[in-house]
Amino acid sequence: ANIENGCDKSVGNLLYT
């Protein structure tokens, strides 16, 4: 998953915070 704004995002949430 990508980490953005200090939040780890899972496959279904890669584009969501």
Phi, psi and omega in degrees: 000158177267144180253121181220140181058027179078007181247130178278123182255131180279174183311315182281357184230021185302331183255006184239148181264000000 
